[in-house]
């Protein structure tokens, strides 16, 4: 029994390592035709290593016996986000190759609606899967915020930083860690962030329109976080509740 458990744990870890391999392959595919610079390569490699290390540690703690199809989809999304991160890092001195950035981001956003459905249909919902999905989403929004901020200004970074500010605040006020009830509005606002930032990042609209699009994203996100914080405040601290493991 112990040997079987060790084998399954090793198998799960190996599947997580595949994501790092996929990330390296994507960087090579991007680097050859686009001439990805040192900043892009180093950032992409750092993202791949950090993702694998954090995920491997989380898998050991969770004790999952199977990685699951939904987590495989999320792992693929993480590789795409790593590619987007590399392209944005490579663009910091100047313009970025918009077509590949838009393509990778669009696929990552589309797949965001796939992993949760796969988890529910296969009965493989887990807290780790939900957290993995959320972290990938949050980092993609942060990277897109950096990309758009290069044109519209540093204020756009408020969008990408808001979720991390919430996490930091929860270390000071533990009542912010209480479980939130499921919310269609929250999911909708979260999904719109990527779409609106990507729209502004393509620069197909006039600059004033792009500013309006990003302001809309910031307003919606501020409303969503404010609504959740107010709800947690009314709850008066950590409370028992049903926490969904589906992402």
C-alpha positions as CSV (number, residue, x, y, z in Angstrom):
1,X,0.0,0.0,0.0
2,X,2.8,2.4,0.9
3,X,4.6,1.6,-2.4
4,X,1.4,2.2,-4.3
5,X,0.9,5.5,-2.6
6,X,4.5,6.5,-3.3
7,X,4.0,5.6,-7.0
8,X,0.9,7.6,-7.4
9,X,2.4,10.6,-5.6
10,X,5.4,10.4,-8.0
11,X,3.1,10.1,-11.0
12,X,1.3,13.3,-9.9
13,X,4.6,15.1,-9.5
14,X,5.7,14.0,-13.0
15,X,2.5,15.4,-14.5
16,X,3.2,18.7,-12.9
17,X,6.8,18.6,-14.3
18,X,5.3,18.2,-17.8
19,X,4.0,21.7,-17.5
20,X,7.5,23.0,-17.1
21,X,8.5,21.1,-20.2
22,X,5.6,22.6,-22.1
23,X,6.7,26.1,-21.0
24,X,10.2,25.6,-22.2
25,X,8.9,24.3,-25.6
26,X,6.7,27.3,-25.9
27,X,9.6,29.7,-25.2
28,X,11.6,28.0,-27.9
29,X,8.8,28.3,-30.4
30,X,8.4,32.0,-29.5
31,X,12.1,32.7,-29.4
32,X,13.0,31.3,-32.8
33,X,10.7,33.4,-35.1
34,X,10.4,36.4,-32.8
35,X,13.9,36.7,-31.6
36,X,13.0,36.7,-27.9
37,X,15.5,38.7,-26.0
38,X,17.3,37.9,-22.7
39,X,14.6,39.6,-20.6
40,X,11.9,37.4,-22.2
41,X,13.9,34.2,-21.8
42,X,14.9,34.9,-18.2
43,X,11.4,35.9,-17.2
44,X,9.8,32.9,-19.0
45,X,12.2,30.5,-17.3
46,X,11.7,32.1,-13.9
47,X,7.9,31.8,-14.3
48,X,8.3,28.1,-15.4
49,X,10.5,27.2,-12.4
50,X,8.4,29.1,-9.9
51,X,5.2,27.6,-11.2
52,X,6.6,24.0,-11.0
53,X,8.1,24.6,-7.5
54,X,4.9,26.0,-6.0
55,X,2.6,23.5,-7.7
56,X,4.8,20.5,-6.6
57,X,4.8,21.7,-3.0
58,X,1.0,22.2,-3.1
59,X,0.5,18.7,-4.6
60,X,2.6,17.2,-1.8
61,X,0.5,19.0,0.8
62,X,-2.8,18.1,-0.8
63,X,-2.1,14.4,-1.0
64,X,-4.0,14.2,-4.4
65,X,-3.7,10.7,-5.9
66,X,-4.5,11.9,-9.4
67,X,-3.6,15.1,-11.1
68,X,-6.9,15.1,-13.0
69,X,-8.0,16.3,-16.4
70,X,-9.1,19.8,-15.2
71,X,-5.7,20.5,-13.6
72,X,-4.1,19.4,-16.9
73,X,-6.1,22.1,-18.7
74,X,-5.1,24.7,-16.1
75,X,-1.5,23.6,-16.4
76,X,-1.7,24.2,-20.1
77,X,-3.1,27.7,-19.4
78,X,-0.2,28.3,-17.0
79,X,2.2,27.6,-19.9
80,X,0.4,30.0,-22.1
81,X,0.5,32.7,-19.4
82,X,4.2,32.1,-19.1
83,X,4.5,32.8,-22.8
84,X,2.6,36.0,-22.4
85,X,4.8,37.0,-19.4
86,X,7.9,36.4,-21.5
87,X,6.6,38.6,-24.4
88,X,5.6,41.4,-22.1
89,X,8.9,41.3,-20.3
90,X,10.7,41.4,-23.6
91,X,8.6,44.4,-24.6
92,X,9.5,46.7,-21.7
93,X,12.1,48.7,-23.5
94,X,9.9,49.1,-26.5
95,X,6.9,47.7,-28.4
96,X,5.8,44.1,-28.1
97,X,4.8,41.6,-30.8
98,X,1.0,42.1,-30.4
99,X,-0.2,39.3,-32.7
100,X,1.4,36.4,-30.7
101,X,0.6,38.1,-27.4
102,X,-3.0,38.4,-28.4
103,X,-3.1,34.8,-29.6
104,X,-1.7,33.3,-26.5
105,X,-3.9,35.4,-24.2
106,X,-7.0,34.7,-26.2
107,X,-6.5,30.9,-25.9
108,X,-5.7,31.2,-22.2
109,X,-8.9,33.2,-21.6
110,X,-11.0,30.7,-23.6
111,X,-9.6,27.7,-21.7
112,X,-10.5,29.5,-18.5
113,X,-14.0,28.4,-19.1
114,X,-13.0,24.9,-19.8
115,X,-11.2,23.6,-16.8
116,X,-14.1,24.2,-14.4
117,X,-16.5,22.4,-16.6
118,X,-14.1,19.5,-17.0
119,X,-13.7,19.3,-13.2
120,X,-17.5,19.2,-12.6
121,X,-18.2,16.7,-15.4
122,X,-15.5,14.3,-14.3
123,X,-16.1,14.7,-10.6
124,X,-12.6,15.9,-10.0
125,X,-13.3,19.2,-8.2
126,X,-10.7,20.0,-5.6
127,X,-9.6,23.0,-3.5
128,X,-6.1,22.8,-5.0
129,X,-7.6,22.9,-8.5
130,X,-9.7,25.9,-7.7
131,X,-6.7,27.7,-6.1
132,X,-4.5,26.8,-9.0
133,X,-7.0,28.2,-11.5
134,X,-7.4,31.4,-9.5
135,X,-3.7,32.0,-9.2
136,X,-3.2,31.5,-13.0
137,X,-6.0,34.0,-13.6
138,X,-4.6,36.5,-11.2
139,X,-1.2,36.4,-12.7
140,X,-2.5,36.8,-16.2
141,X,-4.4,39.9,-15.2
142,X,-1.3,41.3,-13.5
143,X,0.8,40.7,-16.7
144,X,-1.8,42.2,-18.9
145,X,-2.0,45.2,-16.6
146,X,1.7,45.7,-17.0
147,X,1.4,45.5,-20.8
148,X,-1.4,48.0,-21.0
149,X,0.2,50.3,-18.4
150,X,3.1,50.8,-20.8
151,X,0.8,52.8,-23.0
152,X,-1.9,54.2,-20.6
153,X,0.1,54.8,-17.4
154,X,0.9,53.2,-14.1
155,X,-2.6,53.6,-12.8
156,X,-3.6,50.5,-14.8
157,X,-1.5,48.4,-12.5
158,X,-4.2,48.9,-9.8
159,X,-6.2,46.2,-11.7
160,X,-3.4,43.6,-11.5
161,X,-2.4,44.5,-8.0
162,X,-5.9,44.5,-6.4
163,X,-6.1,40.7,-5.8
164,X,-2.6,40.6,-4.3
165,X,-3.4,43.6,-2.1
166,X,-6.4,41.7,-0.8
167,X,-4.2,38.7,0.0
168,X,-1.8,40.9,1.8
169,X,-4.6,42.6,3.8
170,X,-5.9,39.2,4.8
171,X,-2.6,38.6,6.7
172,X,-3.4,41.6,8.8
173,X,-7.2,41.1,9.1
174,X,-7.8,37.3,9.2
175,X,-11.5,37.8,8.8
176,X,-10.9,38.4,5.1
177,X,-9.9,34.7,4.7
178,X,-13.5,33.6,5.5
179,X,-15.1,31.6,2.6
180,X,-17.2,33.6,0.2
181,X,-20.5,32.3,-1.2
182,X,-20.6,31.4,-4.9
183,X,-21.3,34.5,-7.0
184,X,-22.1,34.7,-10.7
185,X,-21.4,38.4,-10.6
186,X,-17.9,37.8,-9.2
187,X,-17.1,35.3,-11.8
188,X,-18.4,37.5,-14.6
189,X,-16.3,40.5,-13.4
190,X,-13.2,38.3,-13.2
191,X,-13.7,37.0,-16.7
192,X,-14.2,40.5,-18.1
193,X,-10.9,41.7,-16.7
194,X,-8.9,39.7,-19.2
195,X,-11.2,40.5,-22.1
196,X,-11.2,44.2,-21.5
197,X,-7.4,44.4,-20.8
198,X,-6.7,42.3,-23.9
199,X,-9.0,44.7,-25.9
200,X,-7.0,47.7,-24.7
201,X,-3.7,45.9,-25.2
202,X,-4.3,45.3,-28.9
203,X,-4.5,49.0,-29.5
204,X,-7.1,48.6,-32.2
205,X,-9.2,51.3,-30.6
206,X,-8.3,55.0,-30.3
207,X,-6.4,55.8,-27.1
208,X,-9.3,57.5,-25.4
209,X,-11.5,54.5,-26.0
210,X,-8.8,52.2,-24.6
211,X,-8.7,54.4,-21.5
212,X,-12.4,54.1,-21.1
213,X,-12.3,50.3,-21.5
214,X,-9.6,50.0,-18.8
215,X,-11.5,52.4,-16.5
216,X,-14.6,50.2,-16.9
217,X,-12.5,47.1,-15.9
218,X,-11.1,48.9,-12.9
219,X,-14.6,50.2,-11.8
220,X,-16.1,46.7,-12.1
221,X,-13.2,45.1,-10.2
222,X,-13.3,47.7,-7.4
223,X,-17.1,47.1,-7.1
224,X,-16.6,43.4,-6.9
225,X,-13.9,43.5,-4.3
226,X,-15.8,46.1,-2.3
227,X,-18.9,44.0,-2.4
228,X,-17.0,40.9,-1.1
229,X,-15.2,42.9,1.6
230,X,-18.5,44.4,2.8
231,X,-20.0,40.9,2.9
232,X,-17.1,39.5,5.0
233,X,-17.3,42.5,7.3
234,X,-21.0,41.9,7.9
235,X,-20.3,38.3,8.6
236,X,-18.1,39.4,11.5
237,X,-15.1,37.3,10.9
238,X,-14.3,33.7,9.8
239,X,-17.4,31.6,9.5
240,X,-18.3,28.1,8.5
241,X,-19.5,27.7,5.0
242,X,-19.5,25.5,2.0
243,X,-16.4,26.1,-0.1
244,X,-16.6,24.9,-3.7
245,X,-13.7,23.0,-5.1
246,X,-14.7,23.6,-8.7
247,X,-12.9,26.4,-10.6
